[in-house]
Amino acid sequence: MNIKKLFIGVMLLFLTSCADNSNSRYDSGYSDGYATGYNTTCKIRATLIDGDWDNENYSKGYNQGYAAGSIDCKNQQ
């Protein structure tokens, strides 16, 4: 019985490690892009970001976030 529980635990660990994290990289990119776009357009300050440019989802999120942050800054002026 213990072997069966161990096997199930190992399989769950394996499946969890294979989970798709594309949404989290997009979200991280969007957040970084939004902050950079807002801060740059409003001339607030430099922004430290992740900069995971090799990740397609991060780059897409960053570009969309940058545009949204820039627009929000312009709308608040």
CYANA upper distance limits for C-alpha pairs under 8 A (distance plus 0.5 A):
  1 MET  CA      5 LYS  CA      7.06
  2 ASN  CA      6 LEU  CA      6.61
  3 ILE  CA      7 PHE  CA      6.55
  4 LYS  CA      8 ILE  CA      6.71
  5 LYS  CA      9 GLY  CA      6.58
  6 LEU  CA     10 VAL  CA      6.65
  7 PHE  CA     11 MET  CA      6.66
  8 ILE  CA     12 LEU  CA      6.65
  9 GLY  CA     13 LEU  CA      6.69
 10 VAL  CA     14 PHE  CA      6.62
 11 MET  CA     15 LEU  CA      6.61
 12 LEU  CA     16 THR  CA      6.54
 13 LEU  CA     17 SER  CA      6.74
 14 PHE  CA     18 CYS  CA      6.98
 15 LEU  CA     19 ALA  CA      7.09
 21 ASN  CA     25 ARG  CA      6.94
 22 SER  CA     26 TYR  CA      6.66
 22 SER  CA     57 ASN  CA      6.55
 23 ASN  CA     27 ASP  CA      6.52
 23 ASN  CA     57 ASN  CA      7.96
 24 SER  CA     28 SER  CA      6.53
 25 ARG  CA     29 GLY  CA      6.56
 25 ARG  CA     55 ASN  CA      8.13
 25 ARG  CA     57 ASN  CA      6.35
 25 ARG  CA     58 TYR  CA      5.40
 25 ARG  CA     61 GLY  CA      8.34
 26 TYR  CA     30 TYR  CA      6.50
 26 TYR  CA     57 ASN  CA      5.21
 26 TYR  CA     58 TYR  CA      5.02
 26 TYR  CA     59 SER  CA      7.97
 26 TYR  CA     60 LYS  CA      7.30
 26 TYR  CA     61 GLY  CA      5.15
 26 TYR  CA     62 TYR  CA      7.96
 27 ASP  CA     31 SER  CA      6.57
 27 ASP  CA     58 TYR  CA      7.88
 27 ASP  CA     61 GLY  CA      6.88
 28 SER  CA     32 ASP  CA      6.67
 28 SER  CA     50 ASP  CA      8.41
 28 SER  CA     58 TYR  CA      7.08
 28 SER  CA     61 GLY  CA      7.89
 28 SER  CA     62 TYR  CA      8.32
 29 GLY  CA     33 GLY  CA      6.40
 29 GLY  CA     50 ASP  CA      8.22
 29 GLY  CA     51 GLY  CA      8.39
 29 GLY  CA     52 ASP  CA      8.42
 29 GLY  CA     57 ASN  CA      7.99
 29 GLY  CA     58 TYR  CA      4.83
 29 GLY  CA     59 SER  CA      6.69
 29 GLY  CA     60 LYS  CA      7.76
 29 GLY  CA     61 GLY  CA      5.10
 29 GLY  CA     62 TYR  CA      4.65
 29 GLY  CA     63 ASN  CA      8.37
 29 GLY  CA     65 GLY  CA      7.79
 30 TYR  CA     34 TYR  CA      6.38
 30 TYR  CA     58 TYR  CA      7.75
 30 TYR  CA     60 LYS  CA      8.25
 30 TYR  CA     61 GLY  CA      4.57
 30 TYR  CA     62 TYR  CA      4.91
 30 TYR  CA     63 ASN  CA      7.69
 30 TYR  CA     64 GLN  CA      6.86
 30 TYR  CA     65 GLY  CA      4.75
 30 TYR  CA     66 TYR  CA      7.74
 31 SER  CA     35 ALA  CA      6.72
 31 SER  CA     61 GLY  CA      8.27
 31 SER  CA     62 TYR  CA      7.60
 31 SER  CA     65 GLY  CA      6.79
 32 ASP  CA     36 THR  CA      6.65
 32 ASP  CA     49 ILE  CA      6.07
 32 ASP  CA     50 ASP  CA      7.70
 32 ASP  CA     62 TYR  CA      6.67
 32 ASP  CA     65 GLY  CA      7.71
 32 ASP  CA     66 TYR  CA      8.28
 33 GLY  CA     37 GLY  CA      6.37
 33 GLY  CA     61 GLY  CA      7.65
 33 GLY  CA     62 TYR  CA      4.61
 33 GLY  CA     63 ASN  CA      6.64
 33 GLY  CA     64 GLN  CA      7.63
 33 GLY  CA     65 GLY  CA      4.95
 33 GLY  CA     66 TYR  CA      4.58
 33 GLY  CA     67 ALA  CA      8.25
 33 GLY  CA     69 GLY  CA      7.82
 34 TYR  CA     38 TYR  CA      6.46
 34 TYR  CA     62 TYR  CA      7.64
 34 TYR  CA     64 GLN  CA      8.27
 34 TYR  CA     65 GLY  CA      4.57
 34 TYR  CA     66 TYR  CA      4.94
 34 TYR  CA     67 ALA  CA      7.61
 34 TYR  CA     68 ALA  CA      6.63
 34 TYR  CA     69 GLY  CA      4.78
 34 TYR  CA     70 SER  CA      7.86
 35 ALA  CA     39 ASN  CA      6.40
 35 ALA  CA     47 THR  CA      7.46
 35 ALA  CA     65 GLY  CA      8.27
 35 ALA  CA     66 TYR  CA      7.67
 35 ALA  CA     69 GLY  CA      6.85
 36 THR  CA     40 THR  CA      6.25
 36 THR  CA     46 ALA  CA      7.95
 36 THR  CA     47 THR  CA      6.23
 36 THR  CA     66 TYR  CA      6.73
 36 THR  CA     69 GLY  CA      7.83
 37 GLY  CA     41 THR  CA      6.44
 37 GLY  CA     65 GLY  CA      7.78
 37 GLY  CA     66 TYR  CA      4.71
 37 GLY  CA     67 ALA  CA      6.88
 37 GLY  CA     68 ALA  CA      7.86
 37 GLY  CA     69 GLY  CA      5.21
 37 GLY  CA     70 SER  CA      5.11
 38 TYR  CA     42 CYS  CA      6.48
 38 TYR  CA     66 TYR  CA      7.68
 38 TYR  CA     68 ALA  CA      8.45
 38 TYR  CA     69 GLY  CA      4.73
 38 TYR  CA     70 SER  CA      5.22
 38 TYR  CA     71 ILE  CA      8.21
 38 TYR  CA     72 ASP  CA      7.40
 38 TYR  CA     73 CYS  CA      5.92
 39 ASN  CA     43 LYS  CA      6.14
 39 ASN  CA     44 ILE  CA      5.37
 39 ASN  CA     45 ARG  CA      6.31
 39 ASN  CA     46 ALA  CA      7.49
 39 ASN  CA     47 THR  CA      7.76
 39 ASN  CA     69 GLY  CA      8.42
 39 ASN  CA     70 SER  CA      8.46
 39 ASN  CA     73 CYS  CA      8.48
 40 THR  CA     44 ILE  CA      6.97
 40 THR  CA     45 ARG  CA      7.38
 40 THR  CA     46 ALA  CA      7.65
 40 THR  CA     70 SER  CA      8.18
 41 THR  CA     70 SER  CA      6.09
 41 THR  CA     73 CYS  CA      6.97
 41 THR  CA     74 LYS  CA      7.97
 42 CYS  CA     70 SER  CA      8.37
 42 CYS  CA     73 CYS  CA      6.40
 42 CYS  CA     74 LYS  CA      8.09
 52 ASP  CA     58 TYR  CA      6.83
 52 ASP  CA     59 SER  CA      7.76
 53 TRP  CA     58 TYR  CA      7.24
 53 TRP  CA     59 SER  CA      6.11
 54 ASP  CA     59 SER  CA      8.18
 55 ASN  CA     59 SER  CA      6.81
 56 GLU  CA     60 LYS  CA      6.65
 57 ASN  CA     61 GLY  CA      6.59
 58 TYR  CA     62 TYR  CA      6.47
 59 SER  CA     63 ASN  CA      6.70
 60 LYS  CA     64 GLN  CA      6.81
 61 GLY  CA     65 GLY  CA      6.36
 62 TYR  CA     66 TYR  CA      6.41
 63 ASN  CA     67 ALA  CA      6.87
 64 GLN  CA     68 ALA  CA      6.80
 65 GLY  CA     69 GLY  CA      6.50
 66 TYR  CA     70 SER  CA      6.59
 67 ALA  CA     71 ILE  CA      6.69
 68 ALA  CA     72 ASP  CA      6.62
 69 GLY  CA     73 CYS  CA      6.73
 70 SER  CA     74 LYS  CA      6.86
 71 ILE  CA     75 ASN  CA      6.64
 72 ASP  CA     76 GLN  CA      6.80
 73 CYS  CA     77 GLN  CA      7.11
